[in-house]
């Protein structure tokens, strides 16, 4: 897996609107909370996405964009986004290339894609990695606190 202090690998994936999201386009502008999750509309993934939704303005105020990634299709992401009113992009990593690039491990005896969150600062450096399949909403709280700490150390 990537380590703290590593430069986050660049990638380009399609969003729910069909637009391309390229990580490198965020550099110098804002931090990115990049979270990998197993599957749209499952209980843990819904709780995680809705928790990010409910605190989205906090992330924006901290100078960060939230971006979710799973192997679900753009159509699946569109339904999930509409159903739960998600204000942030979900990216379709249908071939799992970005998941491999970020070395996100599989979970539950290798059956499910793992749940890992990366906080990437605006310079593109990995500042935090949280890997927990069962504590889905903790990803949100931890990422938010890391951004608060980064902001405090910058002043």
N, C-alpha and C positions, 0 to 999 in steps of 0.2 A: 504494500500500500504506500501511497505517498506519505511524506513526512512533513512535519511542521518546518516552515522555512523554504520548502521546495517551491519552485515556480509552477503554478497550476497549468497543466497542459491545455493548449488551445483546442477548440473544437467548434464545429458549426452543426447545428441541428435545426429542424423545422419546429415552429411553434404551432399552437392551436389555430392560428390564423393563416398558416402556410408560409409565414415570413421566416427568414433565416435568423437565428440567434447565434452570434459569434462571440465567444468569451472575450477575445482580444479587443473587441469594440468597447468593452466596459473599462479597460485599463486606463488609468489616469482620470476616470470620471467618477466611479463609485465602486464600493465593495460588492461582492456577490455572495449570497448564501445559496450554495448549490447543494440541493438535497436529492439523493437517489432514493427511490422508494419502490416496493415490489409491484403494486398493481392498483390501477384506478378502481375506486368504489368498493374497496374492501374495508373492513372496520378500522384497522390500524392506520391505513393510508388516508382514509377519510378524516379521521381524528387529527392526524398530522397536518393535512392540507388545510383543514378548517381552523386549526390553531395558528398556522401561518397567516391565513386570511384575517383572522380576528386581530392579529398583532401587526398586520402588514404596514399600517401607517407608522408604527414605531420603527420598523425596519427602514422605511423611507426616510423618516426623520433622522435616523442614524447614518444616512448616506449609503444605504445598501439596497440592492435588488434581490428579491427572492426568486429562485428558479428551480422548478421541480423536474426531475428526469426519471422516466421509466421506459420500459420496452413496449408499452402500449402504443397503439396507432394514434395518428392525429385525430381521427374521428372519435376514438375513445376519450382522448383528452378533451375534445370539444364538449362532449356530453358531461364529463366529470366537472369541467370548468363551469358550464352553464348550471348544472344541478346544484352546485355548492357555491356559486358566485365567487369564483376565485379571481382575484385581481392581478395575479402574477402569471408569467408564462410557464406552461408545462411543455417539455420537449420530448419528442418522440425518438427514442434511441432504439428503434425496432430491431436493429442487428446487434445491439449491445456493444457497439464499438467504443462509445464514450465510457460506459461502465468498465470495460476492460482497460481503457486508457487510464482511468482513475483507480484501477485495481480494487474495485469494490467487491468484497467477497460475497459468495453465496451464503445463504442462511438455512437453518433447519435441515441439516444433513445434506446440504448442497442442492436442495429441491427448489427453494425460492431465491429470487434475487435479493440481495441484502439491502438494508436501510442504513445509509451513511450520509452524514451532512458535513460539508466542507465550508468554512468561512474563508473567503479569499479577499485580501485587502485590495484597495484600488490600484495598487502597483502589480497585482497579479500573484502575490505570494500567499501560500496556504498558511493561515494563522490558527486554524482549529480544525480538528477532525473528530467527529463523534459517531461511533458505530454501535448501534443498539437496535435490535429487531423489535424488542418488546416495549421499549420506552419511547414510543413514537412522538408524543408531545414534548418530551424532554429535549428533543432536537431543537425545537423552537426556543425554549427557555435558554438553553445553553448558547445557541447562536446569538440570541439577543444580548446576553450578558457579555459575550466576547466582543461584540461590536461596541458596547458601552465602554468596556475596558480599553479597547483600541482607541476610541475617541478621547478618553480621559488621558491616556498616555501621550497623545499627540498634542495636547495643550500644555 
